[in-house]
Amino acid sequence: MNQEIHYQTVLLFGAPGTGKGTQGKILASIPGFFHLSCGDVFRTIDVKSDVGKKVYEYSSQGNLVPDKTTVELWEQHVHANTILGSYKPSSDLLILDGIPRSITQAEIMDQHINVLQIIHLFCNDEEEMIKRLRKRALKENRIDDAREDVIRRRWEVYREETQPVLKHYQDSIISRVEAIDSPAAVLQGILEIVVPIQKNCLADSLNDL
């Protein structure tokens, strides 16, 4: 991969259950946005492969996959999508969720992405988010993810390792959106933030022609 490329990026950031993946998928349906979920990347891995076994071992316990493995998988996935043409870095705004999940990952990712904005989906009602995660896991038949001990462990890991990632970035690029609102209301808040950014990226790409 060309290490000189810095992908123009918006991060969807928040605790487990705040709707990062849901909102990312909606944005992905709009031309000019390319959404990549680290969770989706992990779920597409062959669980019988060496890396698949490693990922499952960590994620099934609610722990983070090692930083180096996570970023390498992310790199491979982004590169594959650029080759396939589904992601066009020159005109698409990259929407990431689930990465970076630690300070170390954020430092490594600085070599690859230019973070224009962070949308922090926040909710102070942890119990409501835990109920939402259990319901989603059962609906999607992800039995391990429905275990309350695993969900609570994910929240604990988020507080200890992921939430501090916000300190890696300047406050001026962090916007807060209340995650407990309806999906439509959350989407409205996100669009108000990302649409002007996407317009500027498109204008810059046209100026470079």
C-alpha positions as CSV (number, residue, x, y, z in Angstrom):
1,M,0.0,0.0,0.0
2,N,1.2,3.5,-0.8
3,Q,2.2,4.9,2.6
4,E,2.0,8.5,1.3
5,I,-1.8,8.3,1.1
6,H,-3.7,10.0,3.9
7,Y,-7.3,9.1,3.6
8,Q,-9.8,12.0,4.3
9,T,-11.6,10.5,7.3
10,V,-14.5,11.0,9.8
11,L,-14.5,8.8,12.8
12,L,-17.8,7.5,14.3
13,F,-16.8,7.1,18.0
14,G,-18.8,5.8,20.9
15,A,-19.3,3.0,23.4
16,P,-20.7,-0.4,22.4
17,G,-24.4,-0.1,21.5
18,T,-24.5,3.6,20.6
19,G,-25.3,2.9,17.0
20,K,-22.0,3.5,15.2
21,G,-22.6,0.7,12.7
22,T,-26.2,1.5,12.1
23,Q,-25.4,5.1,11.2
24,G,-22.3,4.1,9.2
25,K,-24.4,1.8,7.0
26,I,-26.9,4.6,6.3
27,L,-24.1,7.0,5.3
28,A,-22.6,4.3,3.1
29,S,-25.8,4.3,1.0
30,I,-25.2,8.0,0.1
31,P,-22.8,8.6,-2.8
32,G,-19.6,10.4,-1.7
33,F,-19.3,8.4,1.6
34,F,-17.5,5.1,2.1
35,H,-18.2,3.4,5.4
36,L,-15.8,0.8,6.9
37,S,-16.6,-1.0,10.2
38,C,-13.8,-2.7,11.9
39,G,-16.3,-5.1,13.4
40,D,-17.5,-6.1,9.9
41,V,-13.9,-6.6,8.9
42,F,-13.4,-9.0,11.8
43,R,-16.7,-10.9,11.0
44,T,-15.7,-11.5,7.4
45,I,-12.5,-13.3,8.4
46,D,-12.4,-17.1,8.1
47,V,-12.6,-18.3,11.7
48,K,-10.7,-21.4,10.8
49,S,-7.7,-19.4,9.6
50,D,-4.8,-18.6,12.0
51,V,-5.7,-14.9,12.1
52,G,-9.4,-15.8,12.4
53,K,-8.8,-18.0,15.4
54,K,-6.8,-15.2,17.0
55,V,-9.5,-12.6,16.4
56,Y,-12.3,-14.9,17.8
57,E,-10.2,-15.7,20.9
58,Y,-10.1,-12.0,21.9
59,S,-13.5,-10.8,20.7
60,S,-15.5,-13.7,22.2
61,Q,-14.2,-12.6,25.6
62,G,-15.0,-9.0,25.0
63,N,-11.3,-8.0,24.7
64,L,-9.6,-5.9,22.1
65,V,-7.8,-7.6,19.2
66,P,-4.0,-6.7,19.3
67,D,-3.3,-3.3,17.8
68,K,-0.9,-4.5,15.1
69,T,-3.3,-7.2,13.9
70,T,-6.2,-4.8,13.9
71,V,-4.4,-2.1,11.8
72,E,-3.0,-4.7,9.3
73,L,-6.5,-6.1,8.7
74,W,-7.9,-2.6,8.3
75,E,-5.1,-1.7,5.8
76,Q,-5.8,-4.9,3.7
77,H,-9.5,-4.2,3.6
78,V,-9.2,-0.5,2.6
79,H,-6.6,-1.4,-0.1
80,A,-8.9,-4.2,-1.4
81,N,-11.8,-1.8,-1.7
82,T,-9.7,0.8,-3.6
83,I,-8.6,-1.9,-6.0
84,L,-12.2,-3.0,-6.5
85,G,-13.3,0.6,-7.0
86,S,-15.9,0.6,-4.3
87,Y,-13.9,3.2,-2.4
88,K,-12.4,6.1,-4.3
89,P,-10.1,8.1,-2.0
90,S,-9.9,11.0,-4.4
91,S,-13.7,11.7,-4.1
92,D,-15.1,9.7,-1.2
93,L,-15.1,10.6,2.5
94,L,-14.0,7.6,4.5
95,I,-16.3,6.9,7.5
96,L,-14.7,4.7,10.1
97,D,-16.2,3.0,13.1
98,G,-14.6,0.6,15.6
99,I,-11.1,1.9,14.8
100,P,-8.9,3.2,16.4
101,R,-9.8,1.6,19.6
102,S,-6.7,2.4,21.6
103,I,-4.1,5.2,21.8
104,T,-1.5,2.9,20.1
105,Q,-3.9,2.3,17.2
106,A,-4.6,6.0,16.9
107,E,-0.8,6.7,16.7
108,I,-0.4,4.0,14.0
109,M,-3.4,5.2,12.1
110,D,-2.0,8.7,11.9
111,Q,0.3,7.4,9.2
112,H,-2.8,6.5,7.0
113,I,-5.7,8.8,7.8
114,N,-6.3,12.6,8.0
115,V,-9.1,12.8,10.7
116,L,-11.2,15.8,9.7
117,Q,-13.9,15.2,12.3
118,I,-14.9,12.9,15.1
119,I,-18.6,12.3,15.8
120,H,-18.9,11.1,19.4
121,L,-22.1,9.2,19.8
122,F,-22.6,9.4,23.6
123,C,-25.1,8.0,26.1
124,N,-24.9,8.2,29.9
125,D,-27.4,5.4,30.3
126,E,-25.1,2.3,30.3
127,E,-27.9,-0.1,31.2
128,E,-30.0,1.0,28.3
129,M,-27.1,0.4,25.9
130,I,-26.4,-3.0,27.4
131,K,-30.1,-4.0,26.8
132,R,-29.8,-2.7,23.3
133,L,-26.7,-4.9,22.7
134,R,-28.3,-8.0,24.0
135,K,-31.4,-7.5,21.9
136,R,-29.3,-6.9,18.8
137,A,-27.1,-10.0,19.4
138,L,-30.1,-12.3,19.9
139,K,-31.8,-10.8,16.7
140,E,-28.6,-11.5,14.7
141,N,-28.2,-15.0,16.3
142,R,-24.8,-14.0,17.8
143,I,-25.2,-16.0,21.0
144,D,-21.8,-15.2,22.5
145,D,-22.4,-11.5,22.0
146,A,-25.7,-11.8,23.9
147,R,-24.0,-12.9,27.2
148,E,-24.2,-10.1,29.7
149,D,-20.8,-10.8,31.2
150,V,-19.2,-10.3,27.7
151,I,-21.2,-7.1,27.1
152,R,-20.2,-5.6,30.4
153,R,-16.6,-6.6,29.7
154,R,-16.8,-4.7,26.4
155,W,-18.0,-1.6,28.2
156,E,-15.2,-2.0,30.8
157,V,-12.6,-2.3,28.0
158,Y,-14.2,0.8,26.2
159,R,-13.8,2.9,29.3
160,E,-10.2,1.8,30.0
161,E,-8.7,1.6,26.5
162,T,-11.0,3.2,23.9
163,Q,-12.5,6.3,25.5
164,P,-9.0,7.8,26.2
165,V,-8.5,7.8,22.4
166,L,-10.4,11.1,22.3
167,K,-7.5,12.8,24.1
168,H,-5.3,12.0,21.1
169,Y,-7.2,14.4,19.0
170,Q,-7.9,18.2,19.3
171,D,-11.2,19.1,20.9
172,S,-12.0,21.4,18.0
173,I,-12.7,18.4,15.7
174,I,-14.9,16.5,18.2
175,S,-18.7,16.8,17.9
176,R,-21.1,15.2,20.3
177,V,-24.4,13.6,19.2
178,E,-26.9,12.1,21.7
179,A,-27.1,8.4,20.8
180,I,-30.3,7.6,22.8
181,D,-32.4,9.6,20.3
182,S,-34.3,7.8,17.5
183,P,-32.0,6.6,14.6
184,A,-33.5,9.3,12.4
185,A,-32.8,12.1,14.9
186,V,-29.2,10.8,15.3
187,L,-28.8,10.6,11.6
188,Q,-30.0,14.2,11.2
189,G,-27.4,15.4,13.8
190,I,-24.6,13.5,12.0
191,L,-25.6,14.8,8.5
192,E,-25.4,18.4,9.7
193,I,-21.8,17.7,10.6
194,V,-20.6,15.5,7.7
195,V,-22.3,17.0,4.7
196,P,-20.2,20.3,4.7
197,I,-17.1,18.2,5.2
198,Q,-17.9,16.0,2.3
199,K,-18.6,19.1,0.1
200,N,-15.2,20.5,0.9
201,C,-13.5,17.2,0.1
202,L,-15.2,17.0,-3.2
203,A,-14.3,20.7,-4.0
204,D,-10.7,20.0,-3.1
205,S,-10.6,16.9,-5.3
206,L,-12.0,18.9,-8.3
207,N,-9.4,21.6,-7.7
208,D,-6.7,19.0,-7.9
209,L,-7.8,17.9,-11.4
